[in-house]
Amino acid sequence: MSNHHTNNDTIQAAARPGATPLPQLTGGPFIADGGLETSIIFQQGVDLVDFAAFTLLDSDDGHETLRRYYDPYFELAATIGSGIVIDTPTWRASLDWGARQGFDADAMADVNRRAVDFVADVATRWSSVETVINGAIGPRGDGYVVENAMSTAEASRYHAMQVQAFADAGAAMVTAVTMNYVDEALGVTRAAVDAGIPVVISFTTETDGRLPSGQPLGEAIEQVDAATDGGPAYYMVNCAHPSHFDDVLRTEEVWVERVKGIRANASALSHAELDEATELDRGDIADLAARYAELTATLGTLAVVGGCCGTDHEHVAAIAQALR
C-alpha cells in the first residue's frame, strides 16, 4: 500500500520512528472529528450494529454516509486555517468485533487498510488542510466497562493486526481510543512500537476522574510511560465530559504535561446513564467549549481538540473558537 498523507511531507515522515514529530505537536492545536458513531446513528439515521462503522466501507451508500460525516470537519479546518487529525472509522474494527460481523482476521486487516485509503481519498478534496490520518483502535471489550481484561502481552497480540494494517496502509499514527484499563493500553503501545508507527493513548474516565478500572488517570499514564520508556507520543482523555476529569488535571504533577489532547463527550451524563439513553444528548455546546478553554489554561496549548459521543462539527467549531 502507498502512503496517504495528502499534501504534507511532514505527515508522511511522522510515521517513521525518530523522524519529524507529529505536526500537531509542533503546530497545534489541530482539530479532530467528533462522535463518528453517534453522529451517524442519531443524525443520519443509519443503524450501526455494535457501533461498527467499518461496515460502511463495503457499499457506495456507506461511503456517502461517511463522506457526509467527514466533510464538515475538513470544511471547518479549511475555514479556520487549522490542521486536522482525522480518525479512520475503525473503533470496532478489531478481531472480536469483526467476527461478530462475519469477518475473519484477513478480512479485518483488509478493512483497516481500506479505511486508511478511504479517509485519504476524502482528504484529497481538501488539499489546503494539513491532514494527519489516525488509525483509530477501540477496546477489545466494552468501552465503558472492563470485561475479560487481558495481560499486556495478550493485548499486544490482539491489537497487532490492526496496528500493522494501519502501518502498512501509511497512516501517520494510531490512537487507542477509550482505553479503560492500563494493560490494554500497554499492549497497544507495544504493538505500535513493534510496527514502527507513532501511538497515542486516550483513556476514558468515570465521573470521579478515574479509569473504569478504578485506577487514577495519572497513575495509569505514569505506568504506561514507565513500562514503555515513554512509548506514546502523548496521551488524551476521551469519552467523558470535562466536568468528570478537569479537577484531576489541576495538579502540578509531571504526568499532566503528557496530556496533549481532549475529545470529550457532549453530555455530562455518566457512562451508565449514557448506556441507557435512547436519544442523543448534544449537551450545552457553549459550556463545553468554555470548559476546553479552561483546560488549556491548566494544560497549556493542546495538540488536538475534538469530540466524542454526542458531539459533531458544531461542537468542534465552538471549541476551536473558544481556544482562539
Secondary structure as UniProt FT lines:
FT   TURN            6..7
FT   HELIX           9..14
FT   TURN            17..18
FT   HELIX           23..27
FT   STRAND          30..32
FT   HELIX           36..38
FT   HELIX           39..43
FT   HELIX           49..51
FT   HELIX           53..58
FT   HELIX           60..80
FT   STRAND          84..87
FT   TURN            91..92
FT   HELIX           95..100
FT   TURN            101..102
FT   HELIX           105..124
FT   TURN            127..128
FT   STRAND          131..137
FT   HELIX           152..169
FT   STRAND          173..179
FT   HELIX           182..195
FT   STRAND          199..203
FT   TURN            207..208
FT   TURN            212..213
FT   HELIX           217..228
FT   STRAND          234..238
FT   HELIX           242..249
FT   HELIX           254..258
FT   STRAND          259..264
FT   HELIX           271..276
FT   HELIX           285..299
FT   STRAND          304..307
FT   TURN            309..310
FT   HELIX           313..323
//
